[in-house]
Amino acid sequence: MKKDRLRASESAPVQNRPAFAYIYLVKNPSSNEISICAWDSVLYPGTSVVAPTRYGLDLGVVVANADKIGKPYEKGNDQCQGACLQSGCCASPVAEEEVSVTGDLDENGQVVLVEQDTTIQWSEDPDEDECSSCPGCSAHAPSDMVALSGDTVWIDRLATPSDLSRYQEFATKENEAMKICREKIKLHKLDMKLVTSHFLLGEAKIIFFFTADVRVDFRELVKDLVSVFRIRIELRQIGVRDESRVLGGLAVCGRDYCCHSVTDKLNPVSIKMAKEQNLSLNSMKISGPCGRLLCCLSYEFDFYVEEKQKYPSEGSKLKVGYDMMKITEVNILSKKLSLLGSEGRMLSIPCSAVFFNEENSRWEITEEYASEFLSN
């Protein structure tokens, strides 16, 4: 009971925190999970911190400011760094050289350098650096303080050199822990696949992530691991998509997995999304290395649904000239409709050639295109 109360007090929000603070997206390098944490001063992306996670106090890296979350979208990227907008303010200080040379003739009549004196005078620095407010030179957009709620998670502290050295030391021990755990799994003949292990930075605990098709009774395994490591052991079962999120790798597009580098939110993906985008339903082409449907199928799904509402649906009829043709494909990228006639005649027309007739409540060909089609 005492340990439970102590653990609850550690996870509870600290009292007497300020009502306004800066909030940041903090990524946990071990699990690649992103959380929103608050801090009382300005931090920049790449800053190492020690922050609470769902597994305990651990090392984290500030990814970006989170003060824009929930606000209306503003056109443009405020994290972009471009060319300087000030005329010459980024140039290096101008050096004015005054060189005096003394020469003489040797016995062969050649000019020789006897003495050289160089004086360099640097121009004075301006009183105010104009680049400090230049949006082209500012690498990071300024963050704003926001009002906090009572359950806001706070960064525990900034990571010190000793924290970083301990993190590197733990990283070297994780491979040995994986080897020992695999031996114990084989000894107990458990039907589970060990994915990775992680030593928490803020407390003495090892987390082992594993996948399994069925529920596994690993109580005896935990006892053996505790007797070896002499610290708290935690085994967490994850899915195959979480396995890819934790380990990372290269996807079919040649870039890192989206779940590993872009977002930690594993949104549901359905085969309907592939059908809506006219993609091949070959499972080898629309599945990721995890064996599930590609996460990127959901990225453009809403766009396809919204765009297709502007055009007639596939399977509907369209009268072209004196022929009633069937719409077989709506390509919103090329802005073209593929039509099939009654005698097997195929036709491709631009989407701009059709319009919805409100009076007849149906899609029709424009008069301009109809006259051009009949003339041919």
C-alpha positions as CSV (number, residue, x, y, z in Angstrom):
1,M,0.0,0.0,0.0
2,K,2.9,2.4,0.8
3,K,4.4,1.7,-2.6
4,D,1.1,2.4,-4.4
5,R,0.6,5.7,-2.5
6,L,4.2,6.7,-3.4
7,R,3.7,5.8,-7.0
8,A,0.4,7.7,-7.2
9,S,2.0,10.8,-5.6
10,E,4.8,10.7,-8.3
11,S,2.3,10.5,-11.1
12,A,0.0,13.2,-9.7
13,P,0.5,16.7,-11.0
14,V,2.7,18.9,-8.9
15,Q,0.8,21.6,-7.0
16,N,1.6,25.4,-7.1
17,R,2.5,25.3,-10.7
18,P,2.0,28.5,-12.7
19,A,-1.2,29.0,-14.6
20,F,0.6,29.9,-17.8
21,A,3.5,28.1,-19.4
22,Y,5.1,27.0,-22.6
23,I,3.9,23.6,-24.0
24,Y,5.9,21.3,-26.2
25,L,5.7,18.1,-28.1
26,V,8.1,15.7,-26.4
27,K,9.1,12.4,-28.1
28,N,10.3,9.4,-26.2
29,P,13.2,7.8,-28.1
30,S,12.6,4.3,-26.8
31,S,8.8,3.9,-27.6
32,N,8.6,6.8,-30.1
33,E,5.5,8.0,-28.4
34,I,4.8,11.8,-28.4
35,S,3.2,13.6,-25.4
36,I,2.4,17.2,-24.7
37,C,4.4,18.6,-21.7
38,A,4.7,22.1,-20.2
39,W,7.8,24.0,-19.0
40,D,8.2,27.5,-17.6
41,S,10.8,28.7,-20.1
42,V,11.5,28.6,-23.8
43,L,12.9,25.4,-25.2
44,Y,14.1,24.6,-28.7
45,P,13.6,21.4,-30.8
46,G,16.3,18.9,-30.1
47,T,16.5,19.7,-26.4
48,S,16.9,16.6,-24.2
49,V,14.6,16.6,-21.1
50,V,13.4,14.1,-18.5
51,A,9.6,13.9,-18.6
52,P,6.9,11.5,-17.5
53,T,5.7,8.8,-19.9
54,R,3.1,6.1,-19.8
55,Y,5.8,3.8,-18.5
56,G,7.5,6.1,-16.0
57,L,10.0,8.9,-15.9
58,D,12.3,8.7,-18.9
59,L,14.4,10.7,-21.3
60,G,12.6,12.7,-24.0
61,V,13.4,15.1,-26.8
62,V,11.6,18.3,-27.6
63,V,10.2,18.0,-31.1
64,A,8.3,21.3,-31.6
65,N,6.1,23.9,-30.0
66,A,2.6,22.8,-29.2
67,D,1.0,26.2,-28.6
68,K,-0.6,26.1,-32.1
69,I,-2.5,22.9,-31.5
70,G,-6.3,23.5,-31.6
71,K,-6.0,26.9,-33.3
72,P,-7.3,27.6,-36.8
73,Y,-4.9,26.8,-39.7
74,E,-2.9,29.7,-41.0
75,K,-1.5,29.5,-44.5
76,G,2.3,29.1,-44.6
77,N,4.9,27.3,-42.5
78,D,6.0,29.2,-39.5
79,Q,8.9,26.8,-39.0
80,C,10.5,27.6,-42.3
81,Q,13.9,29.2,-42.4
82,G,14.7,31.0,-45.6
83,A,16.9,33.8,-47.0
84,C,17.6,36.9,-44.9
85,L,15.1,39.7,-45.6
86,Q,17.4,42.4,-44.3
87,S,19.8,44.2,-46.8
88,G,23.2,43.0,-45.7
89,C,22.5,42.5,-42.1
90,C,23.7,38.9,-42.2
91,A,26.9,39.8,-43.8
92,S,30.1,39.4,-41.9
93,P,31.7,42.6,-40.4
94,V,33.6,44.5,-43.1
95,A,37.3,44.6,-42.6
96,E,39.2,47.6,-43.9
97,E,42.9,46.8,-44.6
98,E,45.7,49.4,-44.8
99,V,48.8,47.8,-46.2
100,S,52.2,49.6,-46.5
101,V,55.0,47.9,-48.3
102,T,58.7,48.9,-48.4
103,G,60.8,47.5,-51.2
104,D,64.4,47.8,-52.5
105,L,66.5,46.6,-55.4
106,D,69.0,43.8,-55.0
107,E,72.3,43.5,-56.7
108,N,70.7,41.8,-59.7
109,G,68.2,44.6,-60.1
110,Q,65.2,42.6,-58.8
111,V,62.7,44.1,-56.5
112,V,62.7,42.5,-53.0
113,L,60.2,43.0,-50.2
114,V,61.9,44.6,-47.3
115,E,59.0,45.4,-44.9
116,Q,55.3,44.9,-44.9
117,D,52.9,46.5,-42.4
118,T,49.2,45.5,-42.5
119,T,46.6,47.3,-40.4
120,I,43.1,45.9,-40.1
121,Q,40.2,48.0,-38.9
122,W,36.9,46.2,-38.3
123,S,33.7,48.2,-38.8
124,E,31.6,48.8,-35.7
125,D,28.8,46.4,-34.9
126,P,25.3,47.8,-35.1
127,D,23.5,48.6,-31.9
128,E,20.7,46.2,-32.7
129,D,20.8,42.9,-34.6
130,E,18.1,43.2,-37.3
131,C,18.3,39.4,-37.9
132,S,16.9,38.7,-34.5
133,S,13.4,39.7,-35.7
134,C,13.9,38.6,-39.3
135,P,11.5,35.7,-40.2
136,G,14.0,34.5,-42.8
137,C,16.8,34.2,-40.3
138,S,14.8,32.9,-37.3
139,A,15.3,29.2,-37.2
140,H,12.4,28.6,-34.9
141,A,9.1,30.5,-34.6
142,P,8.6,32.2,-31.2
143,S,6.4,30.2,-28.8
144,D,3.6,31.7,-26.8
145,M,2.5,31.0,-23.2
146,V,-0.9,29.3,-22.9
147,A,-3.3,28.7,-20.1
148,L,-2.9,25.3,-18.5
149,S,-5.5,22.9,-17.1
150,G,-5.1,21.0,-13.9
151,D,-4.0,17.8,-15.4
152,T,-1.2,19.2,-17.5
153,V,1.9,17.0,-17.6
154,W,5.1,18.9,-16.7
155,I,8.7,18.2,-17.7
156,D,10.5,17.0,-14.7
157,R,13.8,18.7,-15.5
158,L,16.3,19.4,-18.3
159,A,18.6,16.5,-19.1
160,T,22.0,16.9,-17.6
161,P,25.3,15.4,-19.0
162,S,25.0,12.7,-16.3
163,D,21.5,11.8,-17.5
164,L,22.7,11.5,-21.1
165,S,25.7,9.3,-20.1
166,R,23.4,7.1,-18.1
167,Y,21.1,6.8,-21.1
168,Q,24.0,5.7,-23.3
169,E,25.1,3.2,-20.6
170,F,21.6,1.7,-20.4
171,A,21.4,1.5,-24.2
172,T,24.5,-0.8,-24.2
173,K,22.9,-3.0,-21.5
174,E,19.7,-3.4,-23.4
175,N,21.2,-5.9,-25.9
176,E,22.5,-8.1,-23.1
177,A,19.1,-7.9,-21.5
178,M,17.4,-9.0,-24.7
179,K,19.7,-12.0,-25.0
180,I,19.0,-13.1,-21.4
181,C,15.3,-12.6,-21.8
182,R,15.2,-14.7,-25.1
183,E,17.0,-17.5,-23.3
184,K,14.4,-17.5,-20.5
185,I,11.6,-17.4,-23.0
186,K,13.0,-20.5,-24.7
187,L,13.5,-22.2,-21.4
188,H,9.9,-21.7,-20.4
189,K,8.7,-22.6,-23.9
190,L,6.5,-19.5,-24.2
191,D,4.8,-18.7,-27.5
192,M,5.9,-15.0,-27.7
193,K,8.3,-12.9,-29.8
194,L,10.5,-10.4,-27.9
195,V,10.6,-7.1,-29.7
196,T,12.9,-4.8,-27.6
197,S,13.9,-3.9,-24.1
198,H,14.4,-0.6,-22.4
199,F,15.9,0.6,-19.1
200,L,13.9,3.6,-17.7
201,L,16.1,6.6,-16.9
202,G,14.0,7.9,-14.0
203,E,13.6,4.7,-12.0
204,A,15.1,1.2,-11.7
205,K,12.9,-0.7,-14.1
206,I,13.3,-2.7,-17.3
207,I,10.5,-2.9,-19.8
208,F,10.3,-5.8,-22.3
209,F,8.0,-5.4,-25.3
210,F,6.8,-8.5,-27.0
211,T,4.2,-9.7,-29.5
212,A,2.1,-12.9,-29.2
213,D,-0.9,-14.3,-31.1
214,V,-2.5,-15.5,-27.8
215,R,-2.5,-14.5,-24.2
216,V,0.7,-15.6,-22.5
217,D,1.2,-16.5,-18.9
218,F,4.6,-15.0,-18.2
219,R,4.5,-14.9,-14.4
220,E,7.3,-17.5,-14.0
221,L,9.3,-15.6,-16.7
222,V,9.1,-12.4,-14.6
223,K,10.3,-14.2,-11.5
224,D,13.4,-15.5,-13.4
225,L,14.2,-12.1,-14.8
226,V,13.9,-10.4,-11.4
227,S,16.3,-12.9,-9.9
228,V,18.8,-12.0,-12.7
229,F,18.5,-8.2,-12.9
230,R,17.5,-7.5,-9.2
231,I,15.2,-4.6,-10.3
232,R,11.6,-4.2,-11.2
233,I,10.6,-6.0,-14.5
234,E,7.6,-5.1,-16.7
235,L,6.5,-7.1,-19.7
236,R,4.1,-5.4,-22.2
237,Q,2.4,-7.1,-25.0
238,I,2.0,-5.0,-28.1
239,G,0.5,-5.5,-31.6
240,V,2.4,-6.0,-34.9
241,R,1.7,-2.3,-35.8
242,D,3.2,-1.2,-32.5
243,E,6.2,-3.4,-33.2
244,S,6.9,-1.4,-36.4
245,R,6.3,1.8,-34.6
246,V,8.9,0.9,-31.9
247,L,11.6,-0.6,-34.1
248,G,11.2,1.6,-37.2
249,G,12.5,0.8,-40.7
250,L,12.2,1.7,-44.4
251,A,8.8,1.5,-46.0
252,V,8.0,0.8,-49.7
253,C,8.3,4.5,-50.4
254,G,11.9,4.5,-49.3
255,R,11.3,6.6,-46.2
256,D,11.1,5.8,-42.6
257,Y,7.9,4.3,-41.3
258,C,5.2,7.0,-40.7
259,C,4.3,5.4,-37.3
260,H,8.0,5.7,-36.3
261,S,8.9,9.1,-37.6
262,V,5.8,11.1,-38.3
263,T,3.1,10.2,-35.7
264,D,2.6,7.7,-33.0
265,K,-1.2,7.5,-33.5
266,L,-2.2,4.3,-35.2
267,N,-5.5,5.3,-36.8
268,P,-7.7,2.5,-38.3
269,V,-7.2,1.8,-42.0
270,S,-9.8,0.0,-44.1
271,I,-9.9,-1.6,-47.6
272,K,-12.5,1.0,-48.5
273,M,-9.8,3.7,-48.4
274,A,-7.9,1.8,-51.1
275,K,-11.0,1.4,-53.2
276,E,-11.9,5.1,-52.9
277,Q,-8.4,6.0,-54.3
278,N,-8.6,3.5,-57.2
279,L,-5.6,1.6,-55.9
280,S,-4.8,-2.0,-56.7
281,L,-6.3,-4.3,-54.2
282,N,-3.2,-6.5,-54.3
283,S,-2.4,-7.1,-50.6
284,M,1.3,-7.0,-51.4
285,K,1.1,-3.5,-52.7
286,I,-1.2,-1.9,-50.1
287,S,0.2,-3.6,-47.0
288,G,3.2,-2.4,-45.0
289,P,6.0,-4.5,-43.5
290,C,3.9,-5.1,-40.4
291,G,1.4,-7.0,-42.6
292,R,-1.4,-4.5,-42.1
293,L,-2.8,-2.0,-44.5
294,L,-0.5,1.0,-45.1
295,C,-1.1,3.9,-42.7
296,C,-0.7,6.4,-45.5
297,L,-3.9,5.1,-47.1
298,S,-5.8,7.3,-44.6
299,Y,-3.8,10.5,-45.3
300,E,-5.6,11.3,-48.6
301,F,-8.8,9.5,-48.1
302,D,-10.8,12.6,-47.0
303,F,-9.4,14.5,-49.9
304,Y,-10.6,11.9,-52.4
305,V,-14.1,11.7,-50.8
306,E,-14.4,15.5,-50.9
307,E,-13.2,15.8,-54.5
308,K,-15.4,13.0,-55.8
309,Q,-18.5,14.8,-54.6
310,K,-17.8,17.4,-57.3
311,Y,-18.2,14.8,-60.1
312,P,-20.6,12.1,-61.1
313,S,-20.1,8.8,-59.3
314,E,-18.8,5.7,-60.9
315,G,-21.4,3.5,-62.4
316,S,-23.8,6.3,-63.2
317,K,-25.0,7.0,-66.8
318,L,-24.1,10.1,-68.9
319,K,-25.6,11.0,-72.2
320,V,-23.0,11.9,-74.7
321,G,-24.5,12.9,-78.0
322,Y,-27.0,10.2,-78.9
323,D,-25.3,7.5,-76.8
324,M,-25.9,6.7,-73.2
325,M,-22.5,5.9,-71.7
326,K,-21.5,4.4,-68.3
327,I,-18.9,6.1,-66.1
328,T,-16.2,3.5,-65.3
329,E,-13.6,5.7,-63.5
330,V,-13.3,9.1,-62.0
331,N,-9.7,10.2,-61.9
332,I,-9.5,13.3,-59.7
333,L,-5.8,13.6,-60.2
334,S,-5.9,13.9,-64.0
335,K,-9.4,15.5,-63.8
336,K,-10.8,13.0,-66.3
337,L,-13.8,10.7,-66.6
338,S,-13.6,7.3,-68.3
339,L,-16.8,6.3,-70.1
340,L,-18.0,3.1,-71.7
341,G,-20.6,3.0,-74.5
342,S,-23.2,0.4,-75.3
343,E,-21.1,-1.0,-78.2
344,G,-17.9,-1.2,-76.2
345,R,-16.8,2.3,-77.2
346,M,-14.5,3.9,-74.7
347,L,-14.2,7.6,-74.2
348,S,-12.2,9.9,-71.9
349,I,-13.5,13.4,-71.2
350,P,-12.3,16.2,-68.9
351,C,-14.3,16.7,-65.7
352,S,-14.9,20.3,-66.8
353,A,-17.1,19.0,-69.6
354,V,-19.8,17.9,-67.2
355,F,-22.1,19.8,-64.9
356,F,-25.0,19.0,-62.5
357,N,-28.3,20.2,-63.9
358,E,-30.4,21.3,-60.9
359,E,-33.7,21.3,-62.9
360,N,-33.3,17.7,-64.1
361,S,-31.3,16.6,-61.0
362,R,-28.7,14.8,-63.2
363,W,-25.3,15.2,-64.6
364,E,-25.0,16.4,-68.2
365,I,-22.5,17.3,-70.8
366,T,-21.9,21.0,-71.4
367,E,-23.1,22.5,-74.7
368,E,-19.6,23.5,-75.7
369,Y,-18.2,20.0,-75.4
370,A,-21.4,18.4,-76.9
371,S,-21.1,20.6,-80.0
372,E,-17.4,19.7,-80.3
373,F,-18.0,16.0,-79.8
374,L,-20.8,15.9,-82.4
375,S,-18.7,17.8,-84.9
376,N,-16.0,15.2,-84.7
